[in-house]
């Protein structure tokens, strides 16, 4: 199969239309479930234009009203470096008004250079984060039907050290999964997790460097795990909740490069020590000062708002792309910062808010597959996952590394 049809630049690539149409159809019909009465806002990067056009066509055919907004990180980097504080505070006012009128918000990320904001000062990035949080952050997450996709780019293929064609194939394979079967398996998993009190998470336990081992005790009593396939992120899937606010203890190490929150800065090899739900020590191979500042944004930044397991059977390797990395089968992610505040999912009451409110939400993924040192997941002292493979009957589909 040809995955790439035209390669016009480092930013604009035309992919096989059949693959794009499949993703767009899933997104509009299965994920967002767009209705004729919906007002749909499509926020996209230039590199995601092919998908945005197909999504706009499908939404319009359903009778929905469609609006769009083109994000330019390169332009943002210039403006945030030079705008006055007052103007940064009102920078999102135009986009905010569109979000307030939207029922569905579809976001396509495809940055030409994901590190372009590195030269913007910390103070100005803090102002930008503060400006976007009330509407683009909180209101969108809690009061709209929002969806997010990271489209494959050459920049990310380079960060992975993969030929672009190979990275694109990996990406579309992750999109081509049996979502209904995965959802049924995850229903079994969430019911088991909901009945538990304590998760024990172990990764790379034999690493010769003790600070590169992960061993966490996470209290989850009374919390609800959400069965998420392609509900908000595409490709999926994961099950997620929040830990009890003061019941996270131990240490964890996340190897490799990742973005520092939403700062568009690349940090590498991060280590955290946690006591009674609070990060008491944080070290990194790079950007130590930035990490210290980031975790000092507010009181909630050193506490946790999410605990989750990646379950996509088509993803079986560590990835730089945070949205894909957290979906890797055989991984878990834990999140310094805010927890989700919604109290209902698919018509049922849920508890995913543990009281932590913060200006940050940073998903940090740790792999437990054998090639990364292996690991275990225990629920109330009983092993339920070993080296990335679930040992619970009914979860076989989640263990299958589907390759095309």
N, C-alpha and C positions, 0 to 999 in steps of 0.2 A: 504494500500500500504506500502511495505517496502521501506523506504528511504535510509537506510544504509545497505550495504551488508557485508562489512568487516570493522573492527575497529582495525587497526594494532598498532597504537600508538597515542600519542597526536598530531602527525603531519600528518600521512598518514591514510586516511579513504577512503574506496571504497564505492561510492554511487550507487544507483540503476542505471544500465547502460541505461535504457530507459530515465530516467530524464536527465542524462548527455548528451546523444545523442541529445535530444531535444534542450538543451541549445547550444551545439556545432553547431547543424544545423542552429539554429536561428542566431548565431554569424557569421558563415561563409557565409551563403547564404543571410540573410536579413540585418544584421548590416554591415559587411565588404564588402559584395558583391564581394567576391574574384573572380578574373578572371584568366584564364590560363596563362596569361603573367605576373602575379604579382610575385614579390619577397616578401615572407611573413616571418616576424620575430616574433617568439613566445617567449615572456619573461615571465617566470613563477617561482613561488615559489615551493618548493618541494611538499607542500600539495596540489598543483593544478595540479599534474602530470597526473591524470586520465583525466581531461578535456583537458590538453595540448596534450596528445596522440590522443584523438579523433579529436581535431581540426586539428592537423597535418595530420591525415589520410584523413579528408575531403578536406583539401587544396591540398594535393598531388593528390587525385583523380581528382581534377579539372584541374590538370596540372601545378599548381603553384610550384615555387621553395620555399622550406621551410627551414628555419634556426631556431635555438633556443638558448636561453641564460637562464641559471638557476640562479635566484637571491637567495642569502643566507644572510638574515639580520644578523644572528648570526656572520657570517664571516665579514660582513661590520662593525659591532660594534667593533670587534677586530682591524680591519685595521684602521678605522677612529680614533680610540683612540691612535694609535701608529705611523701611517705614518707621514712623514715630510710634510710640507706645499706643497712643490713641487710635491710630489708623490700623494697627495690628488688632486691637480690640474689636474693631468693627469690620475687619476684613471679610469675615464669613457672612455678613448680613445678607448679601444677595443670595448665596446658596442656602442660608437658613430659611429665608422666606419660601424658597422652592420646596425644601424639606417639609416645612409646616403645612404646605398644601398637598403633599403627596400621601397616597395610601401605601404605595409600594416604592421602595428605594433600591435600585439595582446598581451595584458598584463594581466596576471592572478596573482592576489595578494591572498596569503593564508598563512600569517605569523604565525608561531608557537607561537611566543611571540611578539605582536605588540609594546611592550614597551622596547624591548631589547636595543634600542639606548639611553635610558634615562641616562646612565652613560657616554656617550660621551659628552665632553665639548661643550659649546655653540660655542666657537671659531672654533672648528673643524667641527661642524655641519654647520656653516656658510660657511666654505671653501668647504664642500661637496656639499651644495646647489649651491654655485657659480660655481662649476665644472660641475654640471649636467645641468645647465640651458640652455646654448646655443644650444645644440643638443638634449639631452634627454628631455629637457623642450620645448624651443621655436620651434626648427626645427621640432620635432616630431608633435607638436600640429598644427603647421601652414602649414606643407608641406608633411605630410603623412596621409594615411587613418588609423587612430589609434582607437583602441578599448580597453576598460578597464573593467575588471570584478573582484569583490572581492568574492572569493569562501568561502563557510561556513567553519568555524574552531571551534574547541572546545574552544579556547581562547576567541573568540567573544561570544560564547554561555555563557561562564562563566561571562563575563562582562555584559551580558544582564540579568543574573540571571535565565536563562532558561535551562531546560534539553536539551542536545545536539539534541536528536531526534526532539523535539518540534521546536528548532531553525532551523534545517534543513528543516522541513516541512514548516515553515514560509518563508524561503528563496525560496524554489522551487515553492511555491504558488505565490510569487511575480514575478517569471519568467514566470508563466503560465497565461499570460494575453492576451486579444484581441488587439494586437498592432495596427492593421489596424483601428479598431473602435476608439481606443484612439487617433490615429493620426488625424482622421477626426474631432473629438471633439476639439482637440487642435488647429486645423486650425481655427475654429470659435473663440476660445479664443485669439489666437495671433492677428487676424485681429482687434478684439475689443481693445486689449491692444495697438496695433500700433497707433490707433487713439487717444489715451489718452495723457494727459499732466502730471498728478500727481497721484501717488498711495499713499494711506494712509493705513498703515499696523498696525493693533492693535492686541495684544495678551495678554491674562491673565489680562484683564483690572481691575478686582476686587481684585487682589492680595493685601493682607493687607500691604505688603512691597512695597512702591512706586517704588523702584529700581528693582523690579522683574516684572514690567509691561513693555510692549513694545508699543511704539507709534512712528511711523516713517512717515515722509513726504518725498516721493521720486519722483524727477522729471524724467520723461521719454520721454519728447517731442522730437520727431525726431529720437528716437531709434527704433530698430526693434527687436521684440521677435521671437526667434527661436523655431520651433515646433520640439522637440526632443523626440523620443520614445526610440529606441535602436540604435541610430545613433553612439554614442561613448561609452556610458555606458550601461552595462547589469547587472541586469534588469533595464529598464527605469521606469518612464518617467518624463519629466519636460518641462516647457517652460521658456526660459531665455533670458536675454538681459543685458544691462549695464545701470546704472543710469546716468543722467547728472552729470558731474564731481563735480560740486559745489552745487548740489541740493539734498542733503540728510540731513535731520534735525530731531532731536528727540533723542530717546533712545531705546535700545533693550536689552533684557535679554535672554540668552540661557541657560536653565537649564540642569543639568546632565553632564555626562562625555563625552568628545570628544578628538580627537587628536589635538594638537596644530600645525596647519598647517601640514607639512610633516616632523615634527621633531621627530615623534614616541615617543612623550611625552603626557601623559594624563592630561588634564586640566579640571577643573570642575566649573560650574556655572559662566559664564562670563557676565559682564555688560559693555555696551558702551554708552557713551554720544557723540552725533554727532552734529556739527555745520558747516553749509555751506560745507558739504561733507567731513569734517575732523573729525576723532576721537579725541576728546579733553580730554576724560577721559575713562580709561579702568581698570576694576577691575575683579578679579577672586578669587574664594575660595581657589584655589591652584595655585602654579607656578606663583605668581605675578611677580617676577623678570624676569622669562623667557618670560612672556607676554609682559612686558615693553620692553625688548630687541628685541623681535620678531617684535613689531610694530615700532621699531626704525631702522630697517634694511635699509630703504631708504625712500624718501619722499612719494612714492606711497603706502607704507605699511599702512598709516593711512587714505588713501582714498579708494574708493570702485570701483571694476571692474565688478561686476555682481549682478544682482537682478533676482530672479527666483522663480517659484512655482513648488512644487512637485505635481505629478498628478497620481501616480501609485495607482489604486483603490484596489490593493491587499495588500498594506502596510498602516496600520492604527494605528501604535504605534511608539513612539520615539525609535530610535535604536542608539547604539554606533557607528556602522559602518557608517562612514560619507557618503559613496557613496549610501548606502541604505537610510539613514536618510533624505538626501536631496530629495529623490524621494517620500517620504511619502505623500499620498493624504491628503490635509488639512494642508500643511506646506508651508513656504516660506524660502528661504535662501538668505543671502546677504554676499558679499565677500570682505573683506579687501584685497587689492592687485591688481594685474594686471587684465586688461580686455582682452578678446579675440580680436585678430587682424585680423581675416579673414573678407573679404568683400563680400563673395558670399556664398550662401547656397542653395543647390539643384538647381543650375543654375540661381538663382535670386540674385540681389544685396541686401545686408543687411548692417545695421549699428549696430555693437555691440561693437565697439572700441570707448571708450570715452576719450582717450588720456592718461589714467593711465597706467604707466609702472612700474613694481615692480618685485623684486625677489621672492615675495610671492604671493600666491593665496589661500586663506583660506575660504572655504565655511562654513558658520555658519547658522545652521538650527533652526528655531523657529516653534513650533507646534501651531496650532490654533484650534485643536479639543476640544470638550467639556471637556474631561477628563484631559486636560492640562490648563483649564481655559477659553477655547473658544477664539473667536476673530472675526475680520472682515477685509475684504479687500474692500476698496473703490477706485473707479476710477473716478477722477474729482468730488468727493463728492457723488457719487452714489454707494451704496452697491452692490458688485458683488459676494461676498462670505461671508457666515455667519457660524461661528463655523465649518469651514472646508468643508462646502457644497457649491458648486457653484450654484448660482440662475439664471444663464443664460440659456435660452432654448438651447437644443442641447448638453449640457455638462453632461447629466445624467449618462453616462458611467463612468465619472470621480468620481462620488459620490458613486459608488457602491462598498462597501467593499466585494470583492469577496473572499470567503473562500471555501476551498475544504474539 
